[in-house]
């Protein structure tokens, strides 16, 4: 990733929107990979660099190369980094901050607030899968399943075929003494049996 970033350039102040999108996206990917390796400080450094890069993008920059890079996608990745570090509390805090307008206090009600309008359905679906994992790590299976249902609403095909969704629904079902009808129905919808 470092070599690819170097190929794009080092002086972000001189980059146009397409190069900034590539450069920032590489930092986001590096952040997630560092988190998966348990390297929290490195992941945070990459998130910080991605945030700085996103701030340099001009308004209405479009979507160069279909990378969806920008402020919202950077904050979605911040949630993913916390989830990959198995830090459900931080992931939920970041997910809530992504939706709340500045100055609005926190609370569980944030799940009913919409994502920023520039988040495409496939990213929104993946984000809800990450939020589901975060709730599960946090010990709240009910909220975890609720987030999984939200993922299904915004990106049904992605959820139906994503291994993470299958793993989550089985983890939730396995932790229940008796899976609810909604949970059994979800399992049947993804093409499995309880």
C-alpha positions in Angstrom: 0.0 0.0 0.0 2.8 2.4 0.8 4.4 1.9 -2.6 1.0 2.5 -4.3 0.6 5.7 -2.3 4.1 6.7 -3.2 3.2 6.1 -6.9 0.3 8.5 -6.5 2.5 11.2 -5.0 3.5 12.6 -1.6 2.4 16.2 -1.9 -1.4 16.0 -1.3 -1.7 19.7 -1.5 -0.9 19.5 -5.2 -3.1 16.6 -6.0 -6.4 16.9 -7.9 -9.6 15.1 -6.9 -8.8 11.8 -8.7 -5.4 11.5 -7.1 -6.7 12.5 -3.7 -9.4 9.8 -4.0 -6.9 7.1 -4.8 -4.5 8.3 -2.1 -7.2 8.5 0.6 -8.7 5.2 -0.4 -5.3 3.5 0.0 -5.0 5.0 3.5 -8.5 3.6 4.3 -7.5 0.1 3.1 -4.3 0.3 5.1 -6.2 1.3 8.2 -8.4 -1.7 8.0 -5.5 -4.1 7.2 -3.6 -2.7 10.2 -6.6 -3.1 12.4 -7.0 -6.8 11.3 -3.3 -7.2 12.3 -4.0 -5.7 15.7 -2.0 -2.6 15.1 -4.3 0.0 16.5 -1.8 2.9 16.4 -0.9 2.3 12.8 -4.6 2.0 11.9 -5.3 5.4 13.6 -2.4 7.0 11.7 -3.9 5.9 8.4 -7.4 7.1 9.5 -5.9 10.5 10.4 -4.2 10.7 7.0 -7.4 9.7 5.2 -9.4 12.4 7.1 -6.8 15.0 6.2 -7.0 13.9 2.6 -10.8 14.0 2.6 -10.7 17.6 3.9 -8.7 18.6 0.8 -11.3 17.3 -1.6 -13.3 20.1 -3.2 -17.1 20.2 -2.8 -18.8 18.4 -5.6 -15.7 16.5 -6.6 -17.8 13.7 -8.0 -16.7 10.1 -7.5 -13.4 9.6 -9.3 -12.8 6.0 -10.3 -15.9 4.9 -8.4 -13.9 4.8 -5.1 -16.5 6.6 -3.0 -13.7 8.3 -1.1 -14.8 11.3 1.0 -15.6 12.3 4.5 -18.5 10.0 5.0 -16.7 6.9 3.6 -13.7 7.8 5.8 -15.9 7.7 8.9 -17.5 4.5 7.8 -14.0 3.0 7.7 -13.3 4.4 11.2 -16.2 2.2 12.4 -14.8 -0.8 10.5 -11.3 -0.2 12.1 -12.8 -0.3 15.6 -14.8 -3.5 14.7 -11.7 -5.2 13.4 -10.0 -4.4 16.7 -13.0 -6.0 18.4 -13.8 -2.7 20.2 -17.5 -2.7 20.0 -17.9 0.4 22.2 -15.7 2.6 20.1 -17.3 1.3 16.9 -20.7 2.2 18.2 -19.6 5.6 19.3 -18.1 6.3 15.9 -21.2 5.1 14.1 -23.4 7.4 16.2 -21.1 10.4 15.6 -21.4 9.7 11.9 -25.2 10.3 11.9 -25.6 13.0 14.6 -25.5 16.6 13.6 -22.8 18.5 15.5 -23.8 19.4 19.0 -26.5 16.7 19.3 -25.9 14.5 22.3 -25.4 10.7 22.0 -27.7 7.9 22.9 -29.0 4.7 21.3 -31.5 6.7 19.2 -28.8 7.3 16.6 -29.6 4.0 14.8 -32.8 5.6 13.5 -31.0 8.6 12.0 -30.0 8.3 8.3 -26.5 8.0 7.0 -25.1 10.9 5.0 -26.8 11.1 1.6 -23.7 10.4 -0.4 -23.3 6.9 1.1 -24.2 4.4 -1.7 -26.3 1.4 -0.7 -23.5 -1.1 -1.0 -21.4 0.9 1.5 -24.5 1.4 3.7 -25.1 -2.3 3.7 -21.6 -3.1 4.7 -21.7 -0.4 7.4 -24.8 -2.0 9.0 -23.0 -5.3 9.0 -20.2 -3.7 10.9 -22.6 -2.0 13.3 -24.2 -5.5 13.8 -20.8 -6.9 14.7 -20.1 -4.0 17.0 -23.4 -4.6 18.9 -22.5 -8.3 19.1 -19.1 -7.5 20.6 -20.8 -5.1 22.9 -23.0 -7.9 24.2 -26.3 -6.8 22.8 -27.7 -9.5 20.5 -31.0 -7.7 20.1 -29.4 -4.6 18.7 -27.0 -6.7 16.7 -29.9 -8.4 14.9 -31.7 -5.0 14.5 -28.6 -3.7 12.7 -28.5 -6.8 10.5 -32.1 -6.2 9.5 -31.2 -2.6 8.6 -28.4 -4.0 6.4 -30.9 -6.2 4.7 -33.2 -3.2 4.0 -30.6 -1.1 2.3 -28.6 -3.8 0.4 -30.5 -7.1 0.4 -28.4 -9.0 -2.1 -25.2 -8.1 -0.5 -26.5 -9.2 2.9 -28.0 -12.4 1.6 -24.6 -13.5 0.1 -22.1 -12.0 2.5 -20.2 -14.4 4.7 -20.2 -11.9 7.5 -24.0 -11.8 7.6 -24.1 -15.6 7.8 -21.6 -15.7 10.6 -23.4 -13.0 12.5 -26.9 -14.5 12.2 -25.5 -17.9 13.4 -23.6 -16.3 16.2 -26.7 -14.5 17.3 -28.9 -17.7 17.0 -26.2 -19.8 18.8 -26.2 -17.4 21.7 -30.0 -17.6 22.1 -31.7 -20.2 24.2 -34.5 -20.3 21.5 -34.1 -18.2 18.4 -37.1 -15.9 17.7 -39.4 -16.3 14.7 -37.7 -13.2 13.2 -34.3 -14.7 13.5 -35.4 -18.0 12.1 -37.1 -16.2 9.2 -33.8 -14.3 8.5 -31.8 -17.5 8.5 -34.3 -19.0 6.0 -34.1 -15.9 3.9 -30.4 -16.2 3.5 -30.9 -19.8 2.4 -29.9 -21.6 5.5 -31.6 -23.6 8.2 -31.6 -22.9 12.0 
